[in-house]
Structures are given as C-alpha cells and as structure tokens.
Amino acid sequence: MAKRFAVMIADGCEEVEALTPVDVFRRLNQDVDMVGLESTEVLGAHNIKLTCDKILDESLLDYDVVVFPGGGQGAANLRANDKLMGLMQRRAKQGAWNAAMCAAPIAFARYGLLNGANYTCYPGINEEIKDEVEAGSFQEDIVVVDETAHLITSRGPATALEYAYKIAETLGIQTKDLRKAMLYDFLAENI
C-alpha cells in the first residue's frame, strides 16, 4: 500500500528541495501532494512558478510524512504560519514523521519539534536557531534521522536526493532500484 506524502510549499521555497522529493516519491509510486501554504500558485526563490495540488488544511494530519523544503524566504513563510505550526505540533504529538531541510528547520525550531532531537540544517542556520532549541543536538551529516522524535532533516540543495531517498526508506520503501535507475549510485562512486 502506498504511503501518503505532503510537501509543504511556500513562496520563496528552494525549488530543487521542493520538487526533488515530489519526483522521487512519485517515481516510487507513492501518493504525493504538493501543498501550498496559502495558494496553489507558488513562486519559488528563483522565480520558478509551481502549481500545488491543494492548499493547507486539516488533512495535513492524515499524511505519513510532511516534508518542508528550504529556501530562506520559503522557510520564513512556513515558520511564521500559526495554522501550520498548530498542525505540525499535533502531528508531532501523534508520533507522525516530519521532515525539513536546509533553512526549513527554523520553522521546526519555532514549533518546538527540534527540542531534544538530533537534527541538521544548512550551515549557519544551527547558530541562528540554537537559542530556540532545547536539548537538541546539531549534526553535520547530510541527512539525520531521529527515530525517537520521528524527524528527518537535511543540509541543502545538493543533498535533496539523499534526503528524499532517506525519507522513503525510513517509511519502509525500498529505494535501491530507483537509486540505480537515477544513476545516484554511479554519482556517489565517482565523485
């Protein structure tokens, strides 16, 4: 049975980080919705227009994982939205998986989702949020999975594929064949 993924998309998002998980999850034949924060029409950080499947509502509670891309302004927009914060806090209390990359952990810091968790983010963001995070532990790994907090975080645009694969694998979805088909293993072996 397919898992349900929501990718939260706000104006100013980093397009690579928004679309890579959508692409990977759909290639894996999963149920994926691009969820606009306030509109189905979103303008990314690099002036790429994105069309979302739906707008944020209570159904965010029903997904197996909610994924936040970064991008400075996009992350700030996610962080500032009180409705989204309330839904994400409810998801965390339910033990649902949540994921954020690049600058987006600034939203999770405000929401309290990083408290007591292992996490990573874009270089320098950890310094920006360190006073908001209680007993959290910043890591420099490309992707950090905290099984206890049900939290997956990643560093930045170049880590988007590994982030997407790791999210899928954390939910029990096999990615070996897709990694090979997308030449990810070839790339990893030849850098």
C-alpha positions in Angstrom: 0.0 0.0 0.0 1.3 3.4 -0.9 2.4 5.9 1.7 1.0 9.4 1.8 3.4 12.3 1.5 2.7 16.0 1.7 5.4 18.5 0.6 4.6 22.0 2.0 5.4 24.7 -0.5 5.5 28.4 0.3 6.5 31.4 -1.7 10.3 31.7 -1.8 10.9 28.0 -1.4 14.1 26.4 -2.8 12.7 24.7 -6.0 15.2 21.9 -6.0 14.3 21.0 -2.5 10.6 21.2 -3.1 10.5 19.2 -6.3 13.1 16.5 -5.7 11.1 14.8 -3.0 7.9 15.0 -5.1 9.7 13.5 -8.1 11.4 10.7 -6.1 8.2 9.8 -4.2 6.1 9.7 -7.4 8.8 7.5 -9.1 8.4 5.2 -6.2 4.6 5.1 -6.9 3.6 6.8 -3.7 0.7 9.2 -3.0 2.2 12.7 -3.0 0.5 16.1 -2.7 2.2 19.4 -3.2 0.5 21.5 -0.5 0.6 25.3 -1.0 0.8 27.3 2.2 -1.7 29.9 1.1 -2.3 29.3 -2.6 -2.0 26.6 -5.2 0.2 29.0 -7.2 3.6 29.5 -5.6 6.6 31.4 -6.8 9.9 29.8 -5.8 13.1 31.5 -4.8 14.4 31.5 -8.3 11.2 32.8 -9.9 10.0 29.3 -11.0 6.2 29.0 -10.8 5.0 25.9 -9.0 1.4 24.7 -9.1 0.3 22.8 -6.0 -2.3 20.1 -5.7 -4.1 21.7 -2.7 -3.9 24.4 0.0 -3.0 23.7 3.6 -5.9 22.3 5.7 -6.6 19.9 8.5 -5.9 16.9 6.2 -2.2 17.6 6.9 -2.8 15.4 9.9 -3.5 12.4 7.7 -0.2 12.1 5.9 2.5 9.5 6.7 5.1 12.3 6.5 5.1 16.1 5.9 8.2 17.4 4.1 9.4 21.0 4.3 11.8 22.3 1.6 14.1 25.2 2.5 14.9 28.4 0.8 15.3 31.4 3.1 12.0 33.2 2.3 10.1 29.9 2.0 11.3 28.7 5.3 10.5 32.1 6.9 6.9 31.8 5.5 6.5 28.3 6.9 7.9 29.4 10.2 5.5 32.4 10.5 2.3 30.5 9.8 0.4 29.8 13.1 -2.1 27.4 11.5 0.8 25.3 10.1 2.5 25.4 13.4 -0.5 24.1 15.2 -1.0 21.2 12.7 2.7 20.2 12.9 2.7 20.3 16.7 -0.4 18.0 16.6 1.4 15.7 14.1 4.4 15.5 16.4 2.2 14.6 19.4 0.7 11.8 17.3 4.2 10.4 16.6 3.9 11.2 12.9 7.0 11.6 10.8 8.1 15.2 9.8 11.0 16.3 7.6 12.7 19.6 7.0 15.8 20.6 5.1 18.2 23.5 4.5 16.6 26.6 6.1 13.3 24.9 7.0 14.4 23.7 10.4 13.9 27.3 11.5 10.2 26.5 11.3 10.6 23.3 13.3 12.6 25.2 15.9 9.8 27.7 16.4 7.3 24.9 16.6 9.3 23.0 19.2 9.9 20.0 17.0 13.7 20.1 17.4 13.6 20.1 21.2 15.5 17.0 22.4 16.1 15.8 18.8 19.2 15.2 16.6 19.0 17.3 13.5 20.9 19.0 10.7 20.3 22.1 8.6 22.0 24.5 6.2 25.4 25.7 7.5 24.9 28.7 9.8 21.2 28.0 10.4 22.1 26.0 13.5 23.7 29.1 15.0 20.5 31.1 14.2 18.2 28.7 16.0 20.4 27.3 18.8 18.7 29.5 21.5 15.3 28.2 20.4 16.1 24.5 20.5 16.0 22.9 24.0 18.4 20.0 24.4 18.6 19.4 20.6 21.8 18.1 19.1 23.0 19.6 15.7 24.8 17.1 13.5 26.8 17.8 10.3 25.7 14.7 8.5 24.0 15.0 5.1 20.7 13.6 6.4 19.9 13.0 10.1 17.1 10.6 11.1 15.9 10.8 14.7 13.8 7.7 15.3 12.6 8.9 18.7 11.4 12.3 17.5 10.2 11.0 14.2 12.2 13.7 12.5 14.3 13.7 9.3 16.5 16.7 8.4 19.0 17.5 5.7 21.5 20.2 4.7 20.8 21.9 1.3 20.1 21.7 -2.4 22.9 19.2 -3.2 21.5 16.8 -0.5 17.9 16.7 -1.8 18.1 13.3 -3.5 19.6 11.6 -0.5 17.0 13.4 1.7 14.2 12.1 -0.5 15.6 8.5 -0.6 16.1 8.5 3.2 12.6 9.7 3.9 11.2 6.9 1.7 13.5 4.3 3.3 12.5 5.5 6.8 8.9 4.7 5.9 9.9 1.2 4.7 10.0 1.9 1.0 12.9 0.2 -1.0 14.9 2.7 -3.0 17.8 0.6 -4.3 16.4 0.1 -7.8 15.5 3.8 -8.1 18.9 4.9 -6.9 20.4 2.8 -9.6 17.9 3.9 -12.3 18.6 7.6 -11.5 22.4 7.0 -11.6 22.7 8.1 -7.9 25.0 5.1 -7.1 27.2 5.9 -10.1 27.5 9.5 -9.0 28.3 8.5 -5.4 31.0 6.2 -6.5 32.6 8.6 -9.0 32.8 11.9 -7.0 
